[in-house]
Amino acid sequence: MCGRYELHSQPAAIALAFGLAWPPELSPRYNIAPMQDVPVIRIHGEGRRELVQMRWGLVPRFAKNPAIGARMINARAESVATRPVLRNAFRRHRCLFPANAFYEWRGGPGGSRLPMRIGLAEHGLFAMAGLFERWLDPHGEPLDTCTILTTQANALVAPVHERMPLILDPAQYAAWLDPDAQDPVQLLRPFPPERMQAWPVSTRVNNVRNDDAGLIEPVELSLQDETNAPRSVARGENAADTDNTPAPAQAELF
């Protein structure tokens, strides 16, 4: 799954990476959580790309209560083309979540959960594939919401979690965003593990109120943890982390 991520690149770099007409007005965020407003990129009605804010947690247009969004922060890529609740969004409402990295938790000693920061090997921007929908309340007021697609974990992420965000290569952005491309199923596959890296970070990331650059700094793992660490963990393979604060339960991620 994907329950937290970060985006802190300069707006001009985001505009350049995603083909936006002008830099967006964004502040650095290091601990983006579900049910918050997040920046996503979609195709405007006039055919250009635009960055807009939507609430993270998809609310289907036929939902009776928007609270369902808390249970739809992720959608399995394997079933988006066939699930009635997602089929329309997959056909017509595809979007990109710009990100610098995402967080996932792996098992530690004594049942603790240790947060890992996972991103590209070159530390660059990337895009997670997403879907969006517009829900109307009883008074006709719109609520735009979105979800991140997940796929089977690659060899880097698998020791941490069985699922991972569906990361797209820049060459695939146009095909994913194009609403006239009716069958982008060929894009629904795990990102190459050799192009990614992961390292342990502070358990401060467990608390959504913490949102600062210190969250992404690598911390050291204890020797007893090394056998459980992902093989491609960067900058923290041989060290000691004494902070065993448990990761939040799934419901607390929301």
Secondary structure by P-SEA (a helix, b strand, c coil): ccccccccccaaaaaaacccccccccccccccccccbbbbbbbccccbbbbbbbccbbbcccccccccccccccccccccccccccccccccbbbbbbbcbbbbbbbcccbbbbbbbbbccccbbbbbbbbbbbbbccccbbbbbbbbbbcccccccccccccccccccccccccccccccccccccccccccccbbbbbbcccccccccccccccbbbbbccccccccccccccccccccccccccccccccc
